[in-house]
Amino acid sequence: MVIANDAVDKFPSGPRRKISSVATLIVDGSELVVRMSEFEKLEAVHKDVRVALSAVRVVRAVDDAWPELRGIRAPGTGIPGVVAVGTRRGSFGKDFAVVHGTGAAVVVELAGAAYSRLIVTTPDAESVAAAIQGHLMPSFSAIPPPT
């Protein structure tokens, strides 16, 4: 099930060839997948990222992806305010980001996975976060006690 697309023109004007990149969040069976275009895979120096849905702890939409980025990009591509694609490392462990331009993003917080968080820009972040949330098993702490 495709949940989010983020289409960005790398060269919005001028005589240069237009290169589109699309990061997509997909629920594939019991996994959440960050599916990247071939260009984004080059930017990230990484293949598509797959995590178990059981590792997802929190899914939230944010108005601006840039404040969510933490650590040092290694490996990947980064131009502040323009693009941040790839692995980000720090004392927290590792995050994976596919951020193009400014705007809304989905932040997925994980436990027991190779990454601590996934950050993916998408114009419809609220609906994407809700759709992913809808695929998660309810937490026992979220179930009210019997009365």
C-alpha positions in Angstrom: 0.0 0.0 0.0 1.5 3.3 -1.1 1.1 5.9 1.7 3.1 9.0 0.6 4.9 10.4 -2.4 7.2 13.4 -2.4 7.9 14.6 -5.9 10.5 17.3 -6.3 12.1 18.8 -9.4 15.8 19.0 -8.9 16.1 21.6 -11.6 12.8 23.6 -11.6 13.7 26.0 -14.4 16.3 26.5 -17.1 17.7 24.5 -20.0 19.0 21.7 -17.9 17.4 18.2 -17.9 14.7 17.9 -15.2 15.4 15.1 -12.6 12.5 14.1 -10.4 12.9 12.3 -7.2 10.2 10.5 -5.3 10.4 9.2 -1.8 7.6 6.9 -0.9 6.5 5.4 2.4 4.9 2.0 1.8 3.4 -0.6 4.1 4.5 -3.9 2.7 3.1 -6.8 4.7 4.6 -6.4 8.2 7.2 -3.8 7.1 7.3 -0.1 6.6 9.5 0.7 3.6 11.1 4.0 2.6 11.2 3.5 -1.2 13.5 5.9 -3.0 14.1 6.7 -6.6 17.4 5.7 -8.2 18.6 9.3 -7.9 17.8 9.3 -4.2 19.6 6.0 -3.7 22.6 7.7 -5.1 22.1 10.7 -2.8 21.7 8.4 0.2 24.4 6.0 -0.8 21.9 3.4 0.4 19.1 1.1 -0.9 15.5 1.3 0.2 15.1 1.2 4.0 12.8 -1.5 5.5 11.8 -1.7 9.1 9.4 -4.0 10.9 6.0 -2.4 11.7 6.5 -3.9 15.2 9.5 -1.5 15.7 7.4 1.6 15.1 6.8 3.4 18.4 5.5 6.9 17.3 4.4 8.3 14.0 3.9 12.1 13.8 3.6 14.8 11.2 5.7 18.0 11.4 5.4 21.3 9.5 9.2 21.5 8.9 11.5 18.6 8.6 14.8 20.5 9.2 14.5 20.9 13.0 14.0 17.1 13.2 17.4 16.4 11.7 20.1 15.5 14.2 23.6 14.3 14.1 26.2 14.2 11.3 25.3 13.1 7.8 27.4 10.0 7.0 27.0 8.8 4.3 24.6 10.8 2.2 24.0 14.1 0.5 23.3 17.4 2.3 22.9 21.1 1.5 21.3 22.9 4.5 17.8 24.0 3.7 17.8 22.2 0.3 18.5 18.5 0.7 19.3 16.0 3.4 19.3 12.4 2.2 21.0 9.5 3.9 22.1 8.2 7.3 22.6 10.7 10.2 24.8 9.6 13.1 25.2 10.8 16.7 25.2 9.7 20.3 21.5 8.7 19.7 22.5 6.1 17.2 21.4 6.5 13.6 18.5 8.2 11.8 17.6 7.9 8.1 16.3 11.0 6.3 14.9 11.8 2.9 14.3 15.5 3.1 13.9 17.8 0.0 13.3 21.5 0.3 11.2 22.9 3.1 7.8 21.7 4.2 6.0 19.0 6.0 7.4 15.6 6.9 6.5 12.4 8.6 8.8 11.4 11.5 8.7 7.7 12.5 10.3 6.9 15.8 11.6 3.3 16.1 12.8 0.9 18.8 14.9 -2.3 18.2 15.6 -1.3 14.5 18.8 -0.3 12.7 17.6 3.3 12.8 16.2 5.3 15.7 14.0 7.5 13.4 12.9 7.9 9.8 12.3 11.4 8.5 10.6 11.8 5.1 9.2 14.9 3.5 5.7 14.8 2.0 3.1 17.5 1.4 0.3 15.5 3.0 2.2 14.5 6.2 -0.9 14.5 8.4 -2.7 11.9 6.3 0.4 9.8 5.8 1.1 9.7 9.5 -2.5 8.7 10.2 -2.4 6.0 7.5 0.8 4.5 9.0 -0.7 4.7 12.5 -3.7 2.7 11.2 -1.4 -0.2 10.3 0.1 -0.5 13.8 -0.9 -2.9 16.5 -2.4 -1.0 19.5 -0.1 -0.7 22.4 -1.3 -2.3 25.7 -0.8 1.1 27.4 -3.2 2.7 24.8 -6.0 0.3 25.8 -8.1 1.6 28.6 -8.5 -0.6 31.7 -11.8 -2.4 32.0 -14.4 -0.7 34.2 
